[in-house]
Amino acid sequence: MSTLVPTLLEEARALGWIHEEVKAGRPLPALEAHAVAHAVALALRGAGPGVLPRTAEASITGPFVAHSLNAALCAGVFATALRLDPDVISALVMAALFADIGQARTGFDPLAGGPPTPEQWDKVRRHPVEGARVLLQAGTPFELPAVVAYEHHMALDGTGYPERPVKRPPHFASRLVRIADAFTAMTEPRPRRPAHPPDAALAQMDSESGTAFDPELMHAFAAAMQHLPPRPIAVE
């Protein structure tokens, strides 16, 4: 096994607590949320170039927290490969980390069981709006994460959710996080399916380039990911 970079156990626990606070209807704990995002960005730098850090199995963190951490790490690796400014990379890590925070507010975890019922699917489709609202209420540092939370299920061709009265391309950050989030979800195991191999996930996503995903970003992402072996970040 590869050498582990510093543990994210405390950050995983803190993120789980943040989700519970939001689930209970309380405001996003802004200071703690910022601290977790900063720690994840530092762990990403500690992993070094040429690897895709992944957290350990979701048995410690739960699938929701594990997915959020993995998506944030993947977004950070992608942004680093694009040679974006370090401050921009940190902002994208935070945006990816809290892109699904609205799911906590809906009270339904789509990663924990079988296919959603129609009522549960309504909650899934509502989580971008709920997430944007939670993040906007947390103040200025969370404005970009709020945009990403609202847009990360919007496809480039105007499909997806929530529906927009005016069709326009999502924000650059939303397009980048959408790719990282989708790749992370496909390469994680789910109760109703095994994890997709990275090559298979990239091939499926590439087939949706220009419709679901920004083609230039998708091309850059595939180039960045094809030769990056996963490297675990300890959470235990």
BELZIBEL-V882260 format. One record per residue. N is the residue number from 1. RES is the residue in one letter. PHI is phi in whole degrees, 0 to 359 (* if undefined). PSI is psi in whole degrees, -180 to 180 (none if undefined). NEAR is the number of other C-alpha atoms within 12 Angstrom. Layout:
BEGIN
n: <N & N>
res: <RES & RES>
phi: <PHI & PHI>
psi: <PSI & PSI>
near: <NEAR & NEAR>
END
This chain:
BEGIN
n: <1 & 2 & 3 & 4 & 5 & 6 & 7 & 8 & 9 & 10 & 11 & 12 & 13 & 14 & 15 & 16 & 17 & 18 & 19 & 20 & 21 & 22 & 23 & 24 & 25 & 26 & 27 & 28 & 29 & 30 & 31 & 32 & 33 & 34 & 35 & 36 & 37 & 38 & 39 & 40 & 41 & 42 & 43 & 44 & 45 & 46 & 47 & 48 & 49 & 50 & 51 & 52 & 53 & 54 & 55 & 56 & 57 & 58 & 59 & 60 & 61 & 62 & 63 & 64 & 65 & 66 & 67 & 68 & 69 & 70 & 71 & 72 & 73 & 74 & 75 & 76 & 77 & 78 & 79 & 80 & 81 & 82 & 83 & 84 & 85 & 86 & 87 & 88 & 89 & 90 & 91 & 92 & 93 & 94 & 95 & 96 & 97 & 98 & 99 & 100 & 101 & 102 & 103 & 104 & 105 & 106 & 107 & 108 & 109 & 110 & 111 & 112 & 113 & 114 & 115 & 116 & 117 & 118 & 119 & 120 & 121 & 122 & 123 & 124 & 125 & 126 & 127 & 128 & 129 & 130 & 131 & 132 & 133 & 134 & 135 & 136 & 137 & 138 & 139 & 140 & 141 & 142 & 143 & 144 & 145 & 146 & 147 & 148 & 149 & 150 & 151 & 152 & 153 & 154 & 155 & 156 & 157 & 158 & 159 & 160 & 161 & 162 & 163 & 164 & 165 & 166 & 167 & 168 & 169 & 170 & 171 & 172 & 173 & 174 & 175 & 176 & 177 & 178 & 179 & 180 & 181 & 182 & 183 & 184 & 185 & 186 & 187 & 188 & 189 & 190 & 191 & 192 & 193 & 194 & 195 & 196 & 197 & 198 & 199 & 200 & 201 & 202 & 203 & 204 & 205 & 206 & 207 & 208 & 209 & 210 & 211 & 212 & 213 & 214 & 215 & 216 & 217 & 218 & 219 & 220 & 221 & 222 & 223 & 224 & 225 & 226 & 227 & 228 & 229 & 230 & 231 & 232 & 233 & 234 & 235 & 236>
res: <M & S & T & L & V & P & T & L & L & E & E & A & R & A & L & G & W & I & H & E & E & V & K & A & G & R & P & L & P & A & L & E & A & H & A & V & A & H & A & V & A & L & A & L & R & G & A & G & P & G & V & L & P & R & T & A & E & A & S & I & T & G & P & F & V & A & H & S & L & N & A & A & L & C & A & G & V & F & A & T & A & L & R & L & D & P & D & V & I & S & A & L & V & M & A & A & L & F & A & D & I & G & Q & A & R & T & G & F & D & P & L & A & G & G & P & P & T & P & E & Q & W & D & K & V & R & R & H & P & V & E & G & A & R & V & L & L & Q & A & G & T & P & F & E & L & P & A & V & V & A & Y & E & H & H & M & A & L & D & G & T & G & Y & P & E & R & P & V & K & R & P & P & H & F & A & S & R & L & V & R & I & A & D & A & F & T & A & M & T & E & P & R & P & R & R & P & A & H & P & P & D & A & A & L & A & Q & M & D & S & E & S & G & T & A & F & D & P & E & L & M & H & A & F & A & A & A & M & Q & H & L & P & P & R & P & I & A & V & E>
phi: <* & 294 & 298 & 278 & 276 & 307 & 297 & 248 & 300 & 294 & 292 & 297 & 296 & 296 & 295 & 300 & 295 & 301 & 300 & 294 & 299 & 293 & 301 & 282 & 90 & 273 & 297 & 299 & 288 & 297 & 296 & 293 & 297 & 295 & 295 & 295 & 299 & 296 & 294 & 295 & 297 & 293 & 297 & 297 & 295 & 292 & 291 & 82 & 286 & 84 & 224 & 251 & 294 & 226 & 287 & 290 & 303 & 286 & 298 & 275 & 266 & 87 & 297 & 293 & 293 & 300 & 296 & 299 & 296 & 296 & 296 & 294 & 295 & 296 & 299 & 293 & 297 & 297 & 297 & 294 & 297 & 281 & 60 & 283 & 300 & 306 & 294 & 292 & 300 & 298 & 294 & 290 & 299 & 297 & 298 & 291 & 297 & 247 & 298 & 256 & 298 & 297 & 295 & 296 & 293 & 288 & 81 & 236 & 253 & 289 & 270 & 266 & 209 & 280 & 301 & 295 & 288 & 305 & 294 & 292 & 296 & 300 & 292 & 300 & 291 & 272 & 294 & 296 & 292 & 297 & 296 & 299 & 295 & 300 & 288 & 297 & 290 & 277 & 111 & 305 & 299 & 252 & 293 & 295 & 305 & 295 & 299 & 294 & 302 & 289 & 256 & 288 & 252 & 268 & 276 & 298 & 275 & 97 & 277 & 96 & 215 & 293 & 290 & 250 & 294 & 242 & 284 & 210 & 295 & 296 & 304 & 308 & 298 & 293 & 293 & 292 & 294 & 302 & 294 & 297 & 295 & 294 & 297 & 299 & 298 & 290 & 264 & 257 & 288 & 231 & 304 & 258 & 195 & 282 & 293 & 282 & 300 & 307 & 297 & 293 & 297 & 297 & 296 & 294 & 294 & 297 & 292 & 255 & 295 & 94 & 246 & 281 & 235 & 300 & 295 & 293 & 293 & 295 & 297 & 293 & 294 & 300 & 296 & 287 & 272 & 299 & 242 & 253 & 288 & 299 & 227 & 288 & 251 & 293 & 234 & 219>
psi: <146 & 154 & 135 & 142 & 173 & 146 & 149 & 21 & -48 & -38 & -38 & -43 & -42 & -41 & -40 & -41 & -41 & -44 & -41 & -38 & -46 & -41 & -35 & -1 & 6 & 160 & 156 & 126 & 97 & -44 & -44 & -39 & -43 & -40 & -41 & -45 & -41 & -42 & -38 & -41 & -39 & -40 & -36 & -44 & -36 & -25 & -24 & 167 & 159 & 10 & 155 & 102 & 141 & 145 & 167 & -179 & 156 & 2 & -27 & -48 & -20 & 150 & -33 & -49 & -43 & -43 & -43 & -43 & -46 & -41 & -39 & -42 & -42 & -44 & -39 & -40 & -43 & -47 & -36 & -42 & -30 & -4 & 41 & 162 & 142 & -37 & -36 & -41 & -45 & -40 & -38 & -36 & -46 & -42 & -43 & -37 & -34 & 16 & -33 & 18 & -25 & -25 & -33 & -40 & -32 & -20 & 10 & 130 & 104 & -10 & -7 & -11 & -151 & -167 & 141 & 146 & 167 & -40 & -42 & -36 & -34 & -38 & -39 & -45 & -20 & -15 & -28 & -40 & -45 & -41 & -43 & -40 & -46 & -44 & -40 & -35 & -15 & -11 & -178 & -43 & -14 & 16 & -47 & -46 & -34 & -42 & -46 & -42 & -41 & -35 & -8 & -8 & 14 & 128 & 161 & -32 & 7 & -8 & -175 & -165 & 155 & 157 & 145 & 134 & -31 & 121 & 123 & 155 & 141 & 163 & 150 & -45 & -39 & -39 & -39 & -48 & -35 & -43 & -48 & -41 & -44 & -44 & -43 & -47 & -41 & -31 & 8 & 146 & 150 & 158 & -30 & 4 & 154 & 170 & 141 & 139 & 146 & -42 & -41 & -40 & -45 & -40 & -43 & -42 & -39 & -32 & -18 & 10 & 133 & -18 & -69 & -35 & 148 & 122 & -39 & -44 & -37 & -41 & -44 & -38 & -45 & -42 & -37 & -35 & -26 & -27 & 21 & 107 & 139 & 143 & 122 & 146 & 124 & 137 & 21 & none>
near: <10 & 15 & 16 & 24 & 27 & 25 & 26 & 37 & 28 & 21 & 36 & 40 & 25 & 28 & 40 & 33 & 26 & 35 & 39 & 27 & 24 & 32 & 26 & 17 & 22 & 19 & 28 & 35 & 27 & 27 & 18 & 25 & 36 & 31 & 22 & 35 & 39 & 29 & 30 & 49 & 40 & 30 & 38 & 42 & 27 & 25 & 32 & 23 & 24 & 22 & 31 & 40 & 43 & 39 & 42 & 29 & 26 & 28 & 17 & 21 & 29 & 25 & 29 & 41 & 42 & 40 & 44 & 44 & 54 & 49 & 45 & 50 & 48 & 48 & 50 & 51 & 46 & 46 & 38 & 33 & 27 & 24 & 16 & 19 & 14 & 21 & 17 & 24 & 34 & 37 & 37 & 48 & 48 & 48 & 53 & 51 & 53 & 55 & 51 & 53 & 52 & 43 & 39 & 38 & 33 & 30 & 26 & 28 & 29 & 29 & 29 & 21 & 17 & 14 & 17 & 18 & 13 & 10 & 14 & 21 & 19 & 20 & 26 & 32 & 30 & 31 & 38 & 37 & 34 & 35 & 45 & 34 & 31 & 39 & 40 & 27 & 21 & 26 & 21 & 14 & 22 & 34 & 26 & 34 & 44 & 40 & 38 & 43 & 45 & 44 & 42 & 48 & 39 & 37 & 34 & 32 & 24 & 24 & 23 & 25 & 28 & 28 & 20 & 19 & 9 & 11 & 16 & 16 & 25 & 32 & 26 & 26 & 39 & 37 & 41 & 50 & 53 & 43 & 47 & 48 & 43 & 39 & 40 & 40 & 34 & 28 & 28 & 33 & 23 & 25 & 15 & 14 & 15 & 12 & 19 & 21 & 20 & 27 & 21 & 17 & 28 & 32 & 22 & 22 & 33 & 27 & 18 & 21 & 25 & 21 & 21 & 30 & 41 & 34 & 23 & 20 & 32 & 36 & 25 & 26 & 41 & 32 & 20 & 29 & 35 & 24 & 16 & 24 & 21 & 30 & 28 & 30 & 36 & 31 & 31 & 20>
END
